[in-house]
Amino acid sequence: MSRLGRDYLKVGFYTEVLFVEKNIRFIAINNNIDSANQMDCDFTPFLNLMNEFYARDTSKKIKAVMKAKGESGKHLTTIPPYGYMKNPDNPNQWVIDEDAAEVVKKIFHLCLEGYGPAQIAKQLQSDKIIIPFVHWKQSGIINIPKDIDNPYKWSADTVSGILEKQEYIGNTVNFKTHKQSYKSKKKINNPKEQQLIFENTHEPIIDVDTREKVQELRKNRRRPTKTSKTNMFSGIAYCTDCGEKLYYCTSNNFEKRQDYFVCSTSRKNGKDVCNTHYIWAVILEEGVLAHLKMVIDFISLYEDTFREVMGVQHKAIIKKELSSKKRAITKAENRINELDRLFTSIYEDKISGVLTESRFKMLAEQYEQEQSELKEKVKILSYEIEQREQESNNVERFVAKVHKYFDLQELTPDVLNDLVNRVEVYAPEKINGRRTQHIDIYYDFIGLLPMLLLQTKMNNSIA
């Protein structure tokens, strides 16, 4: 009976309804059951129930084992993510699968260059790179006789899954999914707060900065133009006045010098909402490249001066932010304590008959809601303070990035996305009859650079 099934409802339907209707004789030799002899089947429902109980109990034990294993930081997946394989000497350890790891690096690199998942999938297919399933099959990781019609047919979902995985920076993420019942095979994604992340459990394929930059780019997904043309500044260029993105405008009849960016707010809602202004794409590229070269040259010649100025500047900004957040926490905590006193007061008023029951309930609910919101605010502010206090090494991280580009000659999407977070474009002005346009460049880790302060410090050092 246990071979027929462990779901007593379904097994009962088959043996007592379907088999009877189809005139099927059912025999379970070990259980001494023969449907031709009705007397033998009287105990069958109890056997089915016991079989299901056994399956349910086994499921609970397996869950307990997997929970303990996952909480200890061990890998729960049977097959490592694409790019890794099990260590032949230690199956609990992941090591890099060199061939697949190169593909993973390529996917992240293409994303940094501005390609979306669908475009990356097409590129991989064009380069005749086999999909993960075929790679695992050829490597002997899985042994499934199923054949694939097109071994190079990458999907956008597969690419997106690779770009989202934390495993590629050396982390183990457990409890990503769960099943509602041991009878169901459907997996349901767990919220992030229910997942457990263990850092540096295996060798990374991608560095943390690259993954963070990719996640930021994917948040600002760029819609392709009708011409299928793309521009590296899409999703990075913003309007200073309204804070919205700049639209990339082009045409099949345009030369490269004719492509331009325009404020999305003024284009959608009119110039009354935000003053219409645009900037030629080639001018934006030349301006950012010139500024990048200036910053890179400055750091290559006066690295210590840059560290000194930016260290002081960064600490001043963080100190100001932390001071403001700490004051907000103190204010919130004082209000929480005050609400505790108010709650005690209205409770005493209710007991003494000064407050009615309905009035007491209304005030109590208001106080509890406000207190709950304040506690959540304190929690968020405390987390933000912790994060900002950990950012003291941002100047060093930026300098380390710049070292890679001392010979920079051309602005590419890879370079732009690695060094720059955001570019804000101002409305143009006419100065001495010439059209002049100002832009702000927010660099990764350090934001706006105080170039005047840097130049002054440099001149003082030279003097």
Backbone hydrogen bonds, N-H to C=O, Kabsch-Sander energy under -0.5 kcal/mol:
donor,donor_aa,acceptor,acceptor_aa,energy
4,L,1,M,-0.6
5,G,1,M,-1.4
8,Y,6,R,-0.8
11,V,7,D,-2.9
12,G,8,Y,-1.9
13,F,9,L,-1.9
14,Y,10,K,-2.1
15,T,11,V,-2.8
16,E,12,G,-2.4
17,V,13,F,-1.6
18,L,13,F,-2.3
19,F,14,Y,-3.2
21,E,17,V,-2.5
22,K,18,L,-2.3
23,N,20,V,-0.9
24,I,19,F,-3.2
26,F,24,I,-0.6
27,I,25,R,-0.5
28,A,33,I,-2.5
29,I,27,I,-0.6
32,N,29,I,-1.4
33,I,28,A,-2.2
35,S,26,F,-2.6
37,N,34,D,-2.1
38,Q,36,A,-0.7
40,D,37,N,-1.7
41,C,38,Q,-1.1
42,D,39,M,-0.8
44,T,41,C,-1.1
46,F,43,F,-0.6
47,L,43,F,-1.7
48,N,44,T,-2.5
49,L,45,P,-2.0
50,M,46,F,-2.2
51,N,47,L,-2.4
52,E,48,N,-2.1
53,F,49,L,-2.2
54,Y,50,M,-2.1
55,A,51,N,-1.9
56,R,52,E,-2.8
57,D,53,F,-2.6
58,T,54,Y,-2.4
59,S,55,A,-2.2
60,K,56,R,-2.1
61,K,57,D,-2.0
62,I,58,T,-2.5
63,K,59,S,-2.5
64,A,60,K,-2.2
65,V,61,K,-2.1
66,M,62,I,-2.8
67,K,63,K,-2.5
68,A,64,A,-2.1
69,K,65,V,-2.4
70,G,66,M,-2.9
71,E,67,K,-2.4
72,S,68,A,-1.0
73,G,70,G,-1.2
74,K,69,K,-1.7
84,Y,81,P,-2.3
85,M,95,V,-2.5
87,N,90,N,-0.7
87,N,93,Q,-2.8
90,N,87,N,-0.9
93,Q,90,N,-2.4
95,V,85,M,-3.0
97,D,83,G,-2.4
98,E,96,I,-0.9
101,A,97,D,-3.0
102,E,98,E,-1.8
103,V,99,D,-1.0
104,V,100,A,-2.1
105,K,101,A,-2.5
106,K,102,E,-1.9
107,I,103,V,-2.3
108,F,104,V,-2.1
109,H,105,K,-2.4
110,L,106,K,-2.7
111,C,107,I,-1.8
112,L,108,F,-2.1
113,E,109,H,-1.3
114,G,111,C,-1.6
115,Y,110,L,-2.3
120,I,116,G,-2.7
121,A,117,P,-2.5
122,K,118,A,-1.9
123,Q,119,Q,-2.0
124,L,120,I,-2.6
125,Q,121,A,-2.2
126,S,122,K,-2.4
127,D,123,Q,-2.0
128,K,125,Q,-1.2
129,I,124,L,-2.1
130,I,128,K,-0.5
131,I,151,P,-2.6
135,H,131,I,-2.2
136,W,132,P,-2.8
137,K,133,F,-2.0
138,Q,134,V,-2.7
139,S,135,H,-2.0
140,G,136,W,-0.5
140,G,137,K,-0.9
141,I,136,W,-2.2
142,I,136,W,-1.1
153,K,150,N,-1.6
154,W,152,Y,-1.6
159,V,155,S,-1.8
160,S,156,A,-2.6
161,G,157,D,-2.4
162,I,158,T,-1.7
163,L,159,V,-2.2
164,E,160,S,-1.5
165,K,161,G,-0.9
165,K,162,I,-0.5
168,Y,165,K,-0.5
169,I,166,Q,-2.0
170,G,167,E,-1.7
171,N,166,Q,-1.3
172,T,198,F,-2.9
173,V,171,N,-0.5
174,N,172,T,-0.6
174,N,196,L,-2.8
178,H,188,I,-2.1
184,S,181,S,-1.2
188,I,178,H,-3.0
190,N,176,K,-3.6
194,Q,191,P,-1.8
195,Q,192,K,-1.2
196,L,174,N,-2.1
198,F,172,T,-2.9
199,E,197,I,-0.5
201,T,170,G,-2.7
202,H,170,G,-1.1
205,I,168,Y,-2.2
206,I,168,Y,-3.1
211,R,207,D,-1.9
212,E,208,V,-2.7
213,K,209,D,-2.4
214,V,210,T,-2.2
215,Q,211,R,-2.6
216,E,212,E,-2.0
217,L,213,K,-2.3
218,R,214,V,-2.3
219,K,215,Q,-1.3
220,N,216,E,-1.3
221,R,218,R,-0.7
221,R,219,K,-0.7
225,T,229,K,-1.0
228,S,225,T,-1.7
234,S,231,N,-1.7
236,I,233,F,-2.3
237,A,233,F,-2.4
238,Y,423,V,-2.9
239,C,244,E,-3.2
240,T,425,V,-2.1
243,G,239,C,-1.6
246,L,237,A,-2.1
247,Y,262,V,-3.5
249,C,247,Y,-0.6
249,C,260,Y,-3.3
254,F,251,S,-1.3
258,Q,255,E,-1.9
259,D,255,E,-0.6
259,D,256,K,-1.1
260,Y,249,C,-2.0
261,F,279,I,-2.7
262,V,247,Y,-1.9
263,C,277,H,-1.6
264,S,245,K,-1.8
267,R,263,C,-1.5
268,K,264,S,-2.2
269,N,265,T,-3.4
270,G,266,S,-1.2
273,V,270,G,-1.2
274,C,270,G,-1.3
279,I,261,F,-2.1
281,A,259,D,-2.2
282,V,259,D,-0.5
284,L,280,W,-2.3
285,E,281,A,-2.4
286,E,282,V,-2.3
287,G,283,I,-2.7
288,V,284,L,-2.3
289,L,285,E,-2.4
290,A,286,E,-2.3
291,H,287,G,-2.0
292,L,288,V,-2.8
293,K,289,L,-2.6
294,M,290,A,-2.0
295,V,291,H,-2.5
296,I,292,L,-2.9
297,D,293,K,-3.0
298,F,294,M,-2.3
299,I,295,V,-2.4
300,S,296,I,-2.4
301,L,297,D,-1.7
302,Y,298,F,-3.5
306,F,302,Y,-2.4
307,R,303,E,-2.4
308,E,304,D,-2.5
309,V,305,T,-2.7
310,M,306,F,-2.7
311,G,307,R,-2.3
312,V,308,E,-1.9
313,Q,309,V,-2.7
314,H,310,M,-3.1
315,K,311,G,-2.3
316,A,312,V,-2.0
317,I,313,Q,-2.1
318,I,314,H,-2.7
319,K,315,K,-2.7
320,K,316,A,-2.1
321,E,317,I,-2.5
322,L,318,I,-3.2
323,S,319,K,-2.3
324,S,320,K,-1.9
325,K,321,E,-2.5
326,K,322,L,-2.8
327,R,323,S,-1.8
328,A,324,S,-1.9
329,I,325,K,-2.1
330,T,326,K,-2.4
331,K,327,R,-2.4
332,A,328,A,-2.3
333,E,329,I,-2.9
334,N,330,T,-2.3
335,R,331,K,-1.9
336,I,332,A,-2.2
337,N,333,E,-2.2
338,E,334,N,-2.2
339,L,335,R,-2.4
340,D,336,I,-1.7
341,R,337,N,-1.7
342,L,338,E,-2.5
343,F,339,L,-2.5
344,T,340,D,-2.0
345,S,341,R,-2.2
346,I,342,L,-2.6
347,Y,343,F,-1.8
348,E,344,T,-2.0
349,D,345,S,-2.1
350,K,346,I,-2.0
351,I,347,Y,-2.3
352,S,348,E,-2.2
353,G,349,D,-0.6
353,G,350,K,-0.8
354,V,349,D,-1.9
355,L,349,D,-1.4
360,F,356,T,-2.4
361,K,357,E,-2.4
362,M,358,S,-2.1
363,L,359,R,-2.4
364,A,360,F,-2.8
365,E,361,K,-2.4
366,Q,362,M,-2.0
367,Y,363,L,-2.7
368,E,364,A,-2.5
369,Q,365,E,-2.4
370,E,366,Q,-2.4
371,Q,367,Y,-2.6
372,S,368,E,-2.3
373,E,369,Q,-2.3
374,L,370,E,-2.3
375,K,371,Q,-2.3
376,E,372,S,-1.9
377,K,373,E,-2.1
378,V,374,L,-2.5
379,K,375,K,-2.0
380,I,376,E,-2.3
381,L,377,K,-2.7
382,S,378,V,-2.4
383,Y,379,K,-1.8
384,E,380,I,-2.3
385,I,381,L,-2.4
386,E,382,S,-2.1
387,Q,383,Y,-2.4
388,R,384,E,-2.4
389,E,385,I,-2.3
390,Q,386,E,-0.9
390,Q,387,Q,-0.6
391,E,388,R,-1.5
392,S,389,E,-0.6
394,N,391,E,-1.7
397,R,393,N,-1.8
398,F,394,N,-2.2
399,V,395,V,-2.5
400,A,396,E,-2.3
401,K,397,R,-1.5
402,V,398,F,-2.4
403,H,399,V,-1.7
404,K,401,K,-1.6
405,Y,402,V,-2.2
406,F,403,H,-0.8
408,L,405,Y,-1.7
412,T,410,E,-0.7
416,L,412,T,-2.8
417,N,413,P,-2.7
418,D,414,D,-1.3
419,L,415,V,-2.0
420,V,416,L,-2.8
421,N,442,Y,-2.9
422,R,442,Y,-1.5
423,V,236,I,-2.5
424,E,440,D,-2.7
425,V,238,Y,-2.9
426,Y,438,H,-2.5
429,E,436,T,-3.4
431,I,429,E,-0.7
431,I,434,R,-2.7
432,N,430,K,-0.5
434,R,431,I,-1.5
436,T,429,E,-3.9
436,T,434,R,-0.6
440,D,424,E,-2.6
442,Y,422,R,-3.1
442,Y,440,D,-0.6
443,Y,441,I,-0.7
443,Y,447,G,-2.2
444,D,419,L,-3.1
446,I,444,D,-0.8
447,G,443,Y,-2.4
451,M,449,L,-1.9
454,L,450,P,-2.3
455,Q,451,M,-2.8
456,T,452,L,-2.3
457,K,453,L,-2.4
458,M,454,L,-2.4
459,N,455,Q,-2.6
460,N,456,T,-2.3
461,S,457,K,-2.0
462,I,458,M,-2.3
463,A,459,N,-2.7
